[in-house]
Structure formats: C-alpha cells, structure tokens
Amino acid sequence: MEIRVEQSCPQCGGKITLAATHRLLTCPYCGVKNFLQSNGPFRYFLPHKPGTNEEQTLLYAPYLRFKGNVFLVSETGISYRIVDTTQEGFSLPGLPPSLGLRPQAMKLQRLNAENPGRFLRLSREVPVILEKAARLNNLTGKGGKNVYHRAYIGEDVSYIYLPMRRKNSFLIDAVTNTELVDCTKNSSYPLKGSAFNSRWQVNFLATLCPRCGWSLDGEDDCLVLSCQNCDTNWYLGRKGLEQIHCRIVPGGSDTALYLAFWKISAHIPALKIWSFADFMERTNQPVLIGRLWKERVMSFWIPAFKLRPKTFLQTASRVSIDQWLLAKDQDLHTLPNLYPVTLPFTEARQALKLILAATAVSRNGIFPHLPGAQAENITAKLVYLPFIDRKHDWLQPRTGSVIAKSVLQLGRLL
C-alpha cells in the first residue's frame, strides 16, 4: 500500500507530495532540501470535509499503521510475511477496526500544531496491535506449538488519525459524514481527548554537512548522506546528523554496484558463540573450521537496505557464513555507484536471532535457545560490498550471494 503525504515546504510554503517512506524533502519550487526528523513515529490525519464550528468539535481517533516484514521462528521452521495494515489504537464501539484503503486513496496531511481539535490517546500497547496484525495475516497460526522468536524487520510504524465531529449525540466520520459512535451508549469512555503535543512536531534539518557546510548528497529514502567536499558520510539518527565512518570491500573492474551491509560483531553467551569458529560449529556448517577462525570475532552481515523477507534471510545468511571469503575492508571514499542505505541499525540488530535460526543445519541445537540468546559486546559498522551486473541479477562474486534486480527495486517500496 503506497501512501502519499502532502507536506508544506518550510522555506517557501509550497505544497509537496511525497511518499511516507521518504525522509528527505526536496522542494521543486525553491530547491531547498531538508531531512524530516521526529521524536517518535510520524503522525498523519485523513483530510476531512469542512463543517460548522469545526475547531471546537473535531476529535481525532488514532490508528496504528504498520508496514514491514514479520518473522516467526517456531518448531515448524521460519515463517514470514509482508504486513501492511492499519489497526485501531483506541478501543471504542463503533469505530472501524481498520481504515481500509482510505490512506492509500487519499493524500494524507501531516499532523502539526495548527491542527484544530482534540486527540484521543492510544489505549492499546503497540506490541499488542502488531501481534494482532500478524494474527490477522495468518502468520501466528503457522507457528506450531512452540514459538521461539518473533521479529519485525524493516518496519514503518506511524499514526494515522481519523477526524470525527460531534453531531447531536453522535460522533460522525468527518471524511464521509456517516454516523460512527452513539455517545449516549458510550458515556463511560474518555472522549475528551488531549491537545496537540509538541513532541509530535516534525523537525526539519538542513542537509548541510556539519563539518564543512557543503550540500549533502542522497536520495529521498536514504538514511546516509555523503559530502563530496570533505569526503565524509552522515547518518540520520534520533539526535540529528551523526558522522558515520563507512568501510568498503574493493571490487574488481567489473563491479557495477556497491550494496551496504551492517557488520554487527557480537558474542552470544547462551549459545557459547564467541568467535566465527564457534558460530560455524554451533550451526553445524558442513565445512572444515579454518585455522584462524577461532581468533575471528563473530560478525553478522545484515543488508542495510530493505528486501522481501525470503531474500533478506537468504542474503544475510549467505554473506554471514561466507564472510571469511571477503577481502579486507578499507576506508570508504565516496563513489557514484553506492546503493542507498534504507534499513537503520536499530532494525538490523533485530535480525541476529533470525540469522542464527536461518543458518542452523539442525534446528534442535539452535531454536530452543533463541529466547535467551541475547547479544553482548555489540559493535557495528557499515561496509559496502561489490556486486557485478548479471543481466537480471546482482551477484556478489566472493560469497555467491545473488539478489534479483526486481527484488532490490521493490525493496524501495517496503
């Protein structure tokens, strides 16, 4: 479900339409670029029809919108699904359980301090809503008797508010003007709502290099921007732009594209994984343990870009197992053929248990230990790997990892 958002340029006020996945706002009128930053999930509302004295009567009901890959590890194996849904966040008889196709059919508006009305508080925990979304998509039913791990990777969580208006004793849908809630029968529910919270306000960060003031380069949905002037890279974190030291494994003359991976080094005490050799032994890989693998810290190679669930697992597993075949990485100097980073480190970190499960030759040796398999001594860095063009696919020549071009392109929409 592709969601479009109408946003005003903070510089010239021009109306801009962008995808909900975009984090970089480029104004076609004044040319100014800004990063969109929020203290939490982005918040939108459905555009409503004008009414009488609506400033005093509008009441907004929250819906949680989730889009991402849901994974489930159970005794039957690993199941996964792409989930895209909106679920009601306030329990009130009469409210529709979902917004259906309306977020897709209409251009959403971004919530700001100028919005009139009051806002109902979220009355359900986010994990409960996400679990319900997975259940509605028949994922939990495939889990079998024992569920060892559940993960949400590449998730896009946001709030979409349904505007309502009081009319006599009813709350009516301000979009369709249909009756929703009989207030006389639901007087026990807290329907007063609260005012706009300043923490919901989106901040605009200028895309200027904090080090030299040069304009940063990047695409609309990317999380890492580069400065061609001082040869630095900057990551959009919760506190703003943070310098990130990227690495690269140099490719040959046939390299057509570099894809970024989060190289996450960690210890897993519950599985007695301290080194790469330990990982290969615990997952029962059919290879001879290398002489120096005991001295090599275990690193999980997680794609730093969004992919469909099956390809995501295959790519991360293949590169993590065959990482010993890769050449030594070195400092990155900006290149023109770097694929955008769209998966943040916080999401990639959640994939560690999934990779353990996906690489396990024997389930009994790994699956039952996953609930207590907490990673310790975590360090991470962003490393670009070379890929060659093989007509319909991208091939990593050292590890043999293959990603279809169509799948990689589709990942930009996840």
C-alpha positions in Angstrom: 0.0 0.0 0.0 1.7 3.2 -1.2 0.8 6.2 1.0 1.2 9.7 -0.2 1.6 12.7 2.1 1.0 16.3 1.3 3.7 18.5 3.0 4.4 22.2 3.0 7.9 23.4 2.3 9.3 25.0 5.5 11.2 27.5 3.3 8.7 28.8 0.7 5.4 27.2 1.8 4.9 25.3 -1.5 2.8 22.2 -1.4 4.8 19.0 -1.9 3.6 15.4 -2.3 6.0 12.7 -1.1 5.9 9.1 -0.2 5.6 8.1 3.5 8.9 6.3 3.2 10.7 9.5 2.2 13.0 11.0 4.8 14.4 13.7 2.6 12.2 16.5 1.4 13.3 18.3 -1.7 11.2 21.3 -2.7 10.7 21.6 -6.5 10.0 25.3 -6.2 12.9 26.7 -4.1 15.2 23.8 -4.3 15.8 23.5 -0.5 16.5 20.1 0.9 15.5 19.1 4.5 15.7 15.9 6.5 12.4 15.0 8.2 13.1 14.1 11.9 10.6 13.1 14.6 10.9 12.1 18.3 8.7 9.1 17.5 6.5 7.7 14.7 5.3 10.1 12.1 1.7 11.2 12.6 -0.8 12.0 9.8 -4.5 12.6 9.5 -7.1 11.9 6.8 -8.3 15.2 5.1 -11.8 15.9 6.3 -14.8 17.8 4.8 -15.4 21.3 6.2 -18.0 21.6 8.9 -19.6 24.2 11.1 -17.5 25.5 14.0 -15.2 22.5 13.5 -12.4 23.9 15.5 -14.3 23.1 18.7 -15.9 19.8 17.6 -13.1 17.9 15.8 -12.0 14.8 17.7 -9.2 12.6 16.2 -9.1 8.8 16.7 -5.6 7.2 16.4 -4.9 4.2 14.2 -1.5 2.5 14.1 -0.2 1.9 10.6 2.4 -0.9 10.3 4.2 -1.9 7.2 7.2 -4.3 7.2 8.4 -7.9 7.3 7.1 -10.1 10.2 9.2 -13.2 11.0 8.2 -16.1 13.3 10.6 -18.8 14.4 8.9 -21.9 15.7 9.2 -25.7 15.9 8.0 -25.9 12.3 10.7 -23.6 11.0 10.8 -19.9 10.0 7.7 -18.3 8.6 7.4 -14.7 7.3 5.1 -12.3 5.6 4.9 -8.7 4.4 2.3 -7.0 6.5 0.7 -3.7 5.6 -2.2 -2.7 7.8 -3.8 0.0 9.9 -5.3 -1.1 13.3 -7.5 1.0 15.7 -5.5 2.3 18.6 -8.4 3.4 20.8 -11.0 0.9 21.9 -14.4 2.4 21.3 -17.5 0.6 20.0 -18.5 1.9 16.6 -15.0 2.8 15.4 -14.0 0.9 12.3 -11.3 -1.7 13.1 -9.2 -0.5 10.2 -9.0 2.5 7.9 -9.1 0.1 4.9 -8.0 1.6 1.6 -8.6 5.3 2.6 -4.9 6.0 3.5 -4.0 4.7 0.0 -6.8 6.5 -1.9 -6.3 9.9 -0.2 -3.4 12.2 0.3 -2.6 12.3 4.0 -1.8 15.5 5.9 1.0 15.7 8.4 -0.1 16.5 11.9 1.1 19.8 13.3 0.4 22.4 16.0 -2.1 24.2 13.7 -4.5 21.3 13.6 -7.7 22.2 15.4 -9.5 19.8 17.8 -8.5 17.2 20.3 -6.8 13.9 20.1 -7.8 10.6 21.7 -4.9 8.8 23.5 -3.6 5.4 22.3 -5.3 2.9 24.7 -3.6 -0.2 23.3 0.0 -1.2 23.6 1.9 -1.1 20.3 3.2 -4.7 20.6 -0.4 -5.9 21.1 -1.5 -4.1 18.0 1.4 -5.6 16.0 0.7 -9.1 17.2 -2.9 -8.7 16.2 -1.8 -7.6 12.7 0.3 -10.7 12.4 -2.6 -12.9 13.6 -4.9 -11.3 11.0 -2.4 -12.1 8.3 -2.4 -15.8 9.4 1.2 -15.8 10.5 0.9 -16.8 14.1 -1.3 -19.8 13.0 1.8 -21.2 11.2 3.9 -21.2 14.4 3.1 -24.6 15.7 3.1 -25.3 19.4 6.4 -23.7 20.4 7.2 -20.1 19.2 10.8 -19.3 19.9 11.2 -15.8 18.4 9.2 -13.1 16.7 10.7 -10.1 14.9 9.6 -7.1 12.9 12.3 -6.1 10.4 12.2 -3.0 8.1 9.1 -1.8 9.9 7.5 1.5 9.2 5.2 2.4 12.1 3.2 5.6 12.0 -0.1 7.0 13.4 -3.0 8.0 11.1 -5.8 9.9 12.8 -9.4 9.6 11.7 -11.2 13.0 12.2 -14.6 12.9 13.8 -17.2 15.6 14.5 -19.9 15.7 17.1 -23.4 16.0 15.8 -26.2 15.8 18.4 -25.4 12.7 20.4 -23.3 11.0 17.8 -19.7 11.1 16.7 -19.7 11.2 12.9 -16.9 10.4 10.4 -15.7 13.8 9.2 -14.4 12.3 6.0 -17.7 10.6 4.9 -20.2 12.3 7.2 -21.5 8.9 8.4 -22.5 8.1 12.0 -20.0 6.1 14.0 -20.5 6.3 17.7 -23.5 6.8 19.9 -22.1 8.9 22.7 -25.1 8.2 25.0 -24.3 4.5 25.0 -20.6 5.0 25.4 -20.5 7.7 28.1 -18.0 5.7 30.2 -15.3 6.1 27.5 -12.8 9.1 27.9 -13.8 11.1 24.8 -12.5 14.5 25.9 -9.1 13.9 24.3 -6.0 16.0 24.7 -4.4 18.9 22.9 -1.6 18.6 20.4 1.7 17.5 22.0 4.8 19.5 20.9 6.8 16.2 20.8 4.7 15.2 17.8 6.0 18.1 15.7 8.3 17.1 12.8 11.6 18.9 12.7 13.3 20.0 9.5 17.1 19.5 9.4 19.1 21.3 6.7 21.1 18.9 4.6 24.3 20.8 5.0 27.5 19.0 6.1 28.0 19.7 9.8 31.7 19.6 9.2 32.3 21.9 6.2 28.8 23.3 5.3 28.7 21.8 1.9 25.4 20.4 0.5 25.0 16.7 1.2 24.1 14.2 -1.5 21.5 11.4 -1.1 18.1 10.1 -2.3 14.7 10.7 -0.8 14.5 7.5 1.2 18.2 7.2 2.2 19.5 7.3 5.8 23.1 8.1 5.0 24.2 11.1 3.0 27.7 11.9 1.7 29.7 15.1 1.4 31.7 15.3 -1.8 33.7 18.3 -0.4 35.2 16.9 2.8 34.7 13.2 1.9 32.5 12.3 5.0 29.3 10.4 5.5 26.4 11.3 7.8 23.7 9.1 9.3 20.3 10.4 10.3 19.9 9.4 13.9 17.5 10.4 16.6 19.7 13.3 17.6 20.2 14.6 14.1 23.0 14.1 11.7 25.8 11.9 13.1 29.1 11.2 11.3 29.5 7.6 10.4 32.7 6.0 9.3 31.9 3.7 6.4 34.1 0.9 5.1 34.3 -0.7 1.7 35.5 -4.0 0.3 37.0 -3.0 -3.1 35.7 -4.7 -6.1 37.2 -5.6 -9.5 36.9 -3.7 -12.8 33.5 -5.5 -13.4 31.9 -4.0 -10.2 28.7 -2.2 -11.2 27.2 -1.5 -7.8 28.1 -1.4 -4.1 25.5 -2.5 -1.5 25.8 -1.6 2.1 25.7 -4.2 5.0 25.6 -3.7 8.7 28.5 -5.7 10.0 27.4 -6.4 13.6 30.0 -8.1 15.8 28.7 -9.7 19.0 29.0 -12.5 21.5 26.1 -14.9 22.1 26.9 -16.4 25.6 23.7 -18.6 25.7 24.9 -20.5 22.6 28.6 -20.2 23.5 29.3 -18.2 20.4 32.4 -16.0 20.9 34.1 -16.4 17.6 33.3 -17.1 13.9 34.5 -20.7 14.5 32.0 -21.1 17.3 29.2 -19.9 15.0 30.1 -22.4 12.3 30.3 -25.2 14.9 27.0 -24.4 16.6 25.1 -24.1 13.4 26.7 -27.3 12.1 28.0 -25.9 8.8 29.5 -28.6 6.6 32.9 -27.1 6.3 36.3 -27.6 7.9 37.0 -24.9 10.6 39.7 -22.6 9.4 42.9 -22.3 11.4 42.4 -18.6 12.3 38.6 -18.7 12.7 38.9 -19.0 16.5 40.6 -15.6 16.5 38.0 -14.0 14.4 35.1 -12.3 16.2 31.7 -13.4 15.0 30.1 -10.9 12.8 26.5 -10.9 11.4 26.2 -9.3 7.9 22.8 -7.7 7.7 21.6 -5.9 4.5 21.4 -2.2 5.1 18.6 -1.9 2.6 15.1 -3.3 2.6 14.3 -6.6 0.9 11.5 -9.1 0.7 11.6 -11.5 3.7 12.9 -14.5 1.9 15.6 -12.7 0.0 16.6 -10.8 3.2 17.2 -14.0 5.1 19.0 -15.7 2.2 21.3 -12.7 1.6 22.2 -12.2 5.3 22.7 -15.9 5.9 24.9 -16.4 2.8 27.2 -13.4 3.5 27.4 -14.2 7.2 28.5 -17.8 6.5 30.9 -16.9 3.7 32.4 -13.7 5.3 35.8 -15.4 5.5 36.0 -15.3 1.7 35.7 -11.5 1.6 38.7 -9.3 1.1 39.7 -6.9 3.9 37.7 -3.8 4.1 39.2 -0.3 4.0 38.1 3.3 4.4 35.3 4.4 2.1 35.8 7.3 -0.3 32.6 8.5 -2.0 31.8 6.7 -5.2 28.9 7.3 -7.7 27.5 3.8 -7.6 26.6 3.4 -3.9 23.1 2.0 -3.3 21.1 4.0 -0.7 21.0 2.8 2.9 17.3 2.4 3.8 17.4 0.0 6.8 18.6 1.6 10.1 20.9 -0.2 12.5 18.2 -0.5 15.1 16.2 -2.7 12.6 19.3 -4.7 11.5 20.1 -5.5 15.1 16.8 -7.3 15.5 17.8 -9.8 12.8 20.6 -11.5 14.7 18.4 -14.3 16.1 16.8 -14.8 12.7 20.2 -15.3 11.1 21.1 -17.9 13.8 17.8 -19.7 13.0 18.2 -19.4 9.3 21.8 -20.8 9.2 21.1 -23.6 11.6 21.5 -27.0 9.9 20.0 -28.7 13.0 17.0 -26.8 14.5 17.3 -28.6 17.8 20.7 -27.1 18.5 19.6 -23.5 18.0 15.8 -22.9 18.1 15.1 -23.8 21.8 18.0 -21.5 22.9 16.8 -18.4 20.9 14.6 -16.8 23.7 17.7 -16.5 25.9 20.2 -15.8 23.2 21.0 -12.2 24.0 23.8 -10.5 22.1 26.6 -8.9 24.2 29.6 -6.7 23.4 27.9 -5.4 20.2 29.9 -3.2 17.8 28.7 -2.3 14.3 30.0 -0.6 11.2 28.6 0.0 7.7 30.5 -1.9 5.0 29.9 -1.7 1.2 30.3 -4.9 -0.8 30.9 -5.0 -4.5 28.3 -6.6 -6.8 28.5 -7.3 -10.5 25.8 -7.0 -13.1 24.4 -10.3 -14.3 21.6 -9.1 -16.6 18.6 -9.8 -14.3 20.6 -10.2 -11.0 23.2 -8.6 -8.9 26.0 -11.0 -7.9 28.4 -10.8 -5.0 31.3 -12.7 -6.6 33.2 -13.8 -3.4 30.2 -15.1 -1.4 27.9 -16.1 -4.3 25.0 -14.1 -2.9 22.5 -13.2 -5.6 19.8 -10.5 -5.5 17.3 -10.1 -8.3 17.2 -6.6 -9.7 13.4 -6.6 -9.5 13.5 -7.6 -5.8 16.1 -4.9 -5.0 13.9 -2.3 -6.7 10.8 -3.5 -5.0 12.6 -3.1 -1.6 12.4 0.7 -2.1 8.6 0.5 -1.7 8.6 -1.6 1.5 
